[in-house]
């Protein structure tokens, strides 16, 4: 049966699926979807016609669990989405340089392909960084990035431009998850054009020791700088937003991070940011006057910071501030704080002093079980002299003392 006749019988448009029984078995095929690619395995284990007809455009899900090697051939210049999922035996993937970039429609995912060991992208680093990969399944499992057969490692500088689908050189403004889990990269410098670090941008880059963020960067999204090996993070003043959500914190779980300098233009630290950075000993708020909210779990699970003074601009301290942070001995809240969440300093057990400079007692969150300032090791809470009685009336049995009695101690 010739190819055109098969198309008509199947009711397919000429560019939907091309049957290619190149191993001589009429029940075996390679798939060419409407995005103009076809995949075939080096070991001659093709998808069957029945399997191919279940597949929508370029989606390969549970197509043939016998596939061990998959090559996406460069047939045309219009390759778009490639999604392979749950191919348990897949070990090797080769992707063509015909992949064009510049839209948000791409998704190179190999979720569930836990035995994938090798992925080779047949393109330059500049071409590769222009592909908007939201979550990089290949590097998640392979732990390395291979371009044109060579591993990307060591110190890298992300290019400032890429060539879009129209062939026009375009500023690279969004850094996607193209480098997620690339453990062999030790240093990354962002281009001056970058404005966003998208979700998972450098997640699990455990070999990354140095990250240089550019002036002009505006937003850092969830998990963008998490589980890396960075030792210092300077967040430029152009950054206004650090996104954090439940279990998806933008900057967290960096075991070697020792110093952070915050942007002066951050208004909210975000949920969970700087959580689980146990060696973080120096947090510089950079004389900010715009920071008003401390996000949930800020600086929780930290053992290295001994003294923390929140800026006067802060009005809201959300739940679990410095929870389980067992090294801190001095904490100071500014004059404008109006709300303190539950579990504040909970189980940060080292003896410590708390200074609150607000004249009016901040509202307490005790809607759950009242763990407010419990098991904290606090020996004294110093408040403005004329406010001691007001604090006692509002908060109850806490060790309040007038600020005039506080003698600064070396921390």
Protein Blocks (a to p, Z undefined) as FASTA:
>chain_A
ZZklmmmmnopafklpccddfnopakbccdddfkopadddfklpacdfklmmmpghjbce
hkbmmbmbdcdddfblmbcbdcdehilkbmbdcddfkbcchiakbccdfehilmbfbdcd
dbdfklmmmpccfbafklmmnopaceehiacehjddddfbdcdfkopacddfbccfklgo
iakbcbdcddfkbmbdcehklgoilklmbdcddehiabdcehklgoiabfbdcddfkbmb
dcddehiafbgcilkbmbdcddfkbfbgbghiaiailklmbdcehlpakbmbdcehihia
iakbmbdcddfklmbdcehihihiakbcbdcddfklcbdcehihihilbgcddddfbfbd
cdddfkbccfehiaklpabdcddfklmmmmmmmnopaddddfklpccddZZ
